[in-house]
Amino acid sequence: MNVLRVSDAAKCKAFSTTLKGSAKDWFRAHRAIMNTPMGLMSVKQGECESLQDYVKRFHAATLNMKNLEDQSAIDAFIMGVKNDHVQYSFTDNKPQSLADLYK
């Protein structure tokens, strides 16, 4: 792809148009899974990402999901946190809802 002076966001959007055959099929299927509660399991905190940024990104990922059960989302969130101490802190004090989690 020969794209000059175009933002990374625009390049990412255009990327899928360059795919053909099985790569295109895989990309479409993966994209569909990402918009389901099961796809939340792949949302992980990045190595240099702050907890606050991870919470914002995770929250954004949940916004358009239908039939999302709070406990499934909370479990996915906890599994995605990179800090073991933060994960452990949820052991005895697990939020009862996503609203509680985001407080």
C-alpha beads as a LAMMPS data file, in Angstrom:
LAMMPS data file: protein, C-alpha beads

103 atoms
102 bonds

1 atom types
1 bond types

-500.0 500.0 xlo xhi
-500.0 500.0 ylo yhi
-500.0 500.0 zlo zhi

Masses

1 110.0

Atoms # bond

1 1 1 0.000 0.000 0.000
2 1 1 1.517 3.283 -1.059
3 1 1 -0.113 5.906 1.149
4 1 1 1.742 9.112 1.911
5 1 1 0.893 11.740 4.516
6 1 1 -2.119 9.840 5.775
7 1 1 -2.817 9.320 9.465
8 1 1 -2.285 5.918 11.041
9 1 1 -6.017 5.772 11.804
10 1 1 -6.856 6.205 8.116
11 1 1 -4.288 3.556 7.148
12 1 1 -5.853 1.129 9.628
13 1 1 -9.312 1.708 8.178
14 1 1 -8.015 1.191 4.640
15 1 1 -6.031 -1.940 5.546
16 1 1 -8.954 -4.354 5.320
17 1 1 -9.663 -3.264 1.732
18 1 1 -6.273 -4.651 0.692
19 1 1 -7.068 -8.181 1.892
20 1 1 -8.197 -10.990 -0.387
21 1 1 -9.417 -14.562 -0.011
22 1 1 -8.940 -16.344 3.287
23 1 1 -7.173 -13.351 4.879
24 1 1 -10.239 -11.212 4.183
25 1 1 -12.537 -13.927 5.586
26 1 1 -10.415 -14.255 8.734
27 1 1 -10.353 -10.498 9.275
28 1 1 -14.137 -10.224 8.967
29 1 1 -14.718 -13.133 11.363
30 1 1 -12.229 -11.761 13.893
31 1 1 -13.816 -8.325 13.716
32 1 1 -17.272 -9.840 14.338
33 1 1 -15.999 -11.752 17.389
34 1 1 -14.453 -8.594 18.846
35 1 1 -17.937 -7.086 19.099
36 1 1 -19.222 -9.897 21.303
37 1 1 -18.807 -10.587 25.015
38 1 1 -16.332 -13.345 24.062
39 1 1 -14.212 -10.734 22.293
40 1 1 -13.760 -8.875 25.587
41 1 1 -11.454 -11.670 26.708
42 1 1 -8.901 -10.400 24.186
43 1 1 -8.930 -6.851 25.592
44 1 1 -5.763 -6.711 27.680
45 1 1 -3.922 -3.889 29.380
46 1 1 -0.863 -2.915 27.362
47 1 1 2.634 -3.100 28.826
48 1 1 2.979 0.686 29.091
49 1 1 -0.729 1.456 29.390
50 1 1 -1.964 3.054 32.597
51 1 1 -4.805 1.411 34.487
52 1 1 -6.917 4.505 33.824
53 1 1 -6.360 4.223 30.054
54 1 1 -7.131 0.491 30.153
55 1 1 -10.416 1.192 31.983
56 1 1 -11.379 3.769 29.332
57 1 1 -10.507 1.409 26.464
58 1 1 -12.313 -1.526 28.074
59 1 1 -15.378 0.624 28.740
60 1 1 -15.410 1.781 25.110
61 1 1 -15.258 -1.860 23.980
62 1 1 -18.386 -2.683 26.006
63 1 1 -20.554 0.240 24.901
64 1 1 -22.207 -1.280 21.825
65 1 1 -22.398 -4.873 22.998
66 1 1 -25.830 -6.432 23.241
67 1 1 -26.690 -8.989 25.908
68 1 1 -23.541 -8.248 27.869
69 1 1 -23.729 -9.737 31.339
70 1 1 -21.967 -7.621 33.939
71 1 1 -20.220 -10.555 35.631
72 1 1 -18.781 -11.824 32.323
73 1 1 -17.486 -8.345 31.524
74 1 1 -16.040 -7.935 35.022
75 1 1 -14.239 -11.286 34.747
76 1 1 -12.822 -10.269 31.347
77 1 1 -11.693 -6.933 32.772
78 1 1 -9.913 -8.555 35.719
79 1 1 -8.207 -11.092 33.452
80 1 1 -6.966 -8.260 31.241
81 1 1 -5.280 -6.298 34.038
82 1 1 -1.502 -6.757 33.889
83 1 1 -0.792 -5.968 37.553
84 1 1 -1.124 -9.046 39.793
85 1 1 -1.758 -6.888 42.867
86 1 1 -4.700 -5.174 41.184
87 1 1 -6.078 -8.551 40.066
88 1 1 -5.708 -9.914 43.592
89 1 1 -7.499 -6.888 45.062
90 1 1 -10.666 -8.058 43.306
91 1 1 -10.569 -11.441 45.063
92 1 1 -12.434 -10.321 48.171
93 1 1 -13.983 -7.175 46.735
94 1 1 -15.379 -8.111 43.322
95 1 1 -17.703 -5.451 41.839
96 1 1 -21.325 -6.506 41.472
97 1 1 -21.901 -4.450 38.317
98 1 1 -19.965 -2.644 35.597
99 1 1 -21.069 0.632 37.164
100 1 1 -19.357 -0.456 40.411
101 1 1 -16.246 -1.442 38.465
102 1 1 -15.944 1.980 36.847
103 1 1 -16.312 3.878 40.150

Bonds

1 1 1 2
2 1 2 3
3 1 3 4
4 1 4 5
5 1 5 6
6 1 6 7
7 1 7 8
8 1 8 9
9 1 9 10
10 1 10 11
11 1 11 12
12 1 12 13
13 1 13 14
14 1 14 15
15 1 15 16
16 1 16 17
17 1 17 18
18 1 18 19
19 1 19 20
20 1 20 21
21 1 21 22
22 1 22 23
23 1 23 24
24 1 24 25
25 1 25 26
26 1 26 27
27 1 27 28
28 1 28 29
29 1 29 30
30 1 30 31
31 1 31 32
32 1 32 33
33 1 33 34
34 1 34 35
35 1 35 36
36 1 36 37
37 1 37 38
38 1 38 39
39 1 39 40
40 1 40 41
41 1 41 42
42 1 42 43
43 1 43 44
44 1 44 45
45 1 45 46
46 1 46 47
47 1 47 48
48 1 48 49
49 1 49 50
50 1 50 51
51 1 51 52
52 1 52 53
53 1 53 54
54 1 54 55
55 1 55 56
56 1 56 57
57 1 57 58
58 1 58 59
59 1 59 60
60 1 60 61
61 1 61 62
62 1 62 63
63 1 63 64
64 1 64 65
65 1 65 66
66 1 66 67
67 1 67 68
68 1 68 69
69 1 69 70
70 1 70 71
71 1 71 72
72 1 72 73
73 1 73 74
74 1 74 75
75 1 75 76
76 1 76 77
77 1 77 78
78 1 78 79
79 1 79 80
80 1 80 81
81 1 81 82
82 1 82 83
83 1 83 84
84 1 84 85
85 1 85 86
86 1 86 87
87 1 87 88
88 1 88 89
89 1 89 90
90 1 90 91
91 1 91 92
92 1 92 93
93 1 93 94
94 1 94 95
95 1 95 96
96 1 96 97
97 1 97 98
98 1 98 99
99 1 99 100
100 1 100 101
101 1 101 102
102 1 102 103
